[in-house]
Amino acid sequence: MKINWKVRLRNPIFWLTAIPAFVSFVYTTLGLFGVVPSLSEDSAVKIGSAAISALATVGVLIDPTTKGVCDSPDALCYKKPK
Protein backbone atom coordinates (compact mmCIF):
# COMPACT_ATOMS: atom_id res chain seq x y z
CA MET A 1 0.00 0.00 0.00
CA LYS A 2 1.52 3.28 -1.11
CA ILE A 3 0.66 6.65 0.39
CA ASN A 4 1.50 9.89 -1.37
CA TRP A 5 2.68 11.76 1.74
CA LYS A 6 3.66 14.92 -0.16
CA VAL A 7 0.08 15.42 -1.34
CA ARG A 8 -1.47 14.28 1.93
CA LEU A 9 0.62 16.69 4.02
CA ARG A 10 -0.42 19.60 1.78
CA ASN A 11 -4.10 18.84 2.27
CA PRO A 12 -5.60 21.13 4.96
CA ILE A 13 -8.30 18.54 5.73
CA PHE A 14 -5.55 16.11 6.73
CA TRP A 15 -4.23 18.58 9.30
CA LEU A 16 -7.75 19.50 10.45
CA THR A 17 -8.27 15.86 11.38
CA ALA A 18 -4.77 14.72 12.32
CA ILE A 19 -4.11 17.36 14.98
CA PRO A 20 -7.31 16.81 17.01
CA ALA A 21 -6.94 13.04 16.68
CA PHE A 22 -3.37 13.29 18.01
CA VAL A 23 -4.41 15.58 20.87
CA SER A 24 -7.22 13.20 21.77
CA PHE A 25 -4.82 10.26 21.74
CA VAL A 26 -2.31 12.05 23.99
CA TYR A 27 -5.02 13.27 26.41
CA THR A 28 -6.54 9.79 26.66
CA THR A 29 -3.16 8.16 27.17
CA LEU A 30 -2.17 10.66 29.87
CA GLY A 31 -5.58 10.15 31.48
CA LEU A 32 -4.79 6.46 31.91
CA PHE A 33 -1.90 7.46 34.14
CA GLY A 34 -3.80 10.20 35.98
CA VAL A 35 -1.58 12.96 34.59
CA VAL A 36 -4.27 15.18 33.04
CA PRO A 37 -6.49 17.39 35.18
CA SER A 38 -10.08 16.29 35.45
CA LEU A 39 -12.62 18.55 33.79
CA SER A 40 -15.53 19.75 35.87
CA GLU A 41 -18.08 19.33 33.10
CA ASP A 42 -18.48 15.80 31.80
CA SER A 43 -20.66 17.04 28.97
CA ALA A 44 -17.84 19.25 27.67
CA VAL A 45 -15.63 16.18 27.39
CA LYS A 46 -18.35 14.28 25.53
CA ILE A 47 -18.92 17.15 23.10
CA GLY A 48 -15.19 17.50 22.47
CA SER A 49 -14.85 13.77 21.93
CA ALA A 50 -17.76 13.77 19.48
CA ALA A 51 -16.24 16.70 17.56
CA ILE A 52 -12.87 15.00 17.33
CA SER A 53 -14.49 11.76 16.18
CA ALA A 54 -16.42 13.63 13.49
CA LEU A 55 -13.26 15.36 12.26
CA ALA A 56 -11.37 12.06 12.20
CA THR A 57 -14.20 10.46 10.24
CA VAL A 58 -14.04 13.21 7.63
CA GLY A 59 -10.28 12.72 7.40
CA VAL A 60 -10.69 9.00 6.80
CA LEU A 61 -13.16 9.65 3.98
CA ILE A 62 -11.09 12.33 2.21
CA ASP A 63 -9.07 11.25 -0.81
CA PRO A 64 -5.91 13.40 -0.62
CA THR A 65 -5.11 12.83 -4.28
CA THR A 66 -8.12 14.82 -5.47
CA LYS A 67 -9.02 18.46 -4.99
CA GLY A 68 -11.82 19.09 -2.50
CA VAL A 69 -13.93 16.50 -0.74
CA CYS A 70 -15.38 14.68 -3.79
CA ASP A 71 -13.80 11.80 -5.68
CA SER A 72 -12.53 12.28 -9.21
CA PRO A 73 -14.76 11.21 -12.11
CA ASP A 74 -12.41 8.26 -12.71
CA ALA A 75 -12.66 7.12 -9.09
CA LEU A 76 -16.46 7.20 -9.26
CA CYS A 77 -16.34 4.59 -12.05
CA TYR A 78 -14.01 2.10 -10.31
CA LYS A 79 -15.38 -1.36 -9.70
CA LYS A 80 -12.43 -2.15 -7.40
CA PRO A 81 -9.46 -0.11 -6.11
CA LYS A 82 -6.54 0.35 -8.49
N, C-alpha and C positions, 0 to 999 in steps of 0.2 A: 504494500500500500504506500503510495507516494503522496506527499503533501507539499504543495507549493507554498512554502513558508514566506517567501518574499511577498507574494500577493496577499496571503492571509494576514500578515503583520501590517500591511497598508490599509486593511479594511477596518473602518471605524467601528463597525458592528462587532468585529472580533474583540476589540478592546472594551467596548461597552458591556460585553458579556464576560470576558476573561477576568477583568479586574474585580467585579463584585463576586464572581465565583471563587477567586483566590482569597479574597477577604473573608468570605463566608467559611471557606475551608480552614483558614488560619484561626478564626474566632472559635469555630467548633472544636478544633484540635486543642487550642489553649483552654477552652472550657472543660475539656476532659480532665485536665490537670488542675483545675481551679484557679487558673492564672488570671482570667478575665473578670472584670467586675460584673456583678449581677445587675441587670436592668430592673428598675422598679415596675415597669409596665410590661407585662407579659404579652399584651396585644401588640405592642410596638415591635417586639421580636418576631411575632408571627407575621406581621405585615412586611417587615424587612425580609424575612425568609421567603415569603411568597413573591416579593418583587425580584429577589435574586434568582429564584427558580424560574420565573417568567423570562428574565433576561437571558439566563443560560439556555432555556429552551429555544429562544429566538436564535441564539448563537449556534446551536446545534443544527437548526434548519437552514441557516444561511449557506449558500454556495459561494465561497470566496473567489471563485474564478469568474463570476459574472458580476456585472454592475447592478447595484440595487439588491432588492430582496427576491425578485423573481428569477426563475431558471431561464436559461437561453432557449430559443426556439428548438435548437437541436436536442437539448436535454429533455424537453417535453415530449419528444418522439421516441426516446429510448425505450426498448423493451426490457433491457437489463443494463447494468452499469458497464461502462467501457473499461 
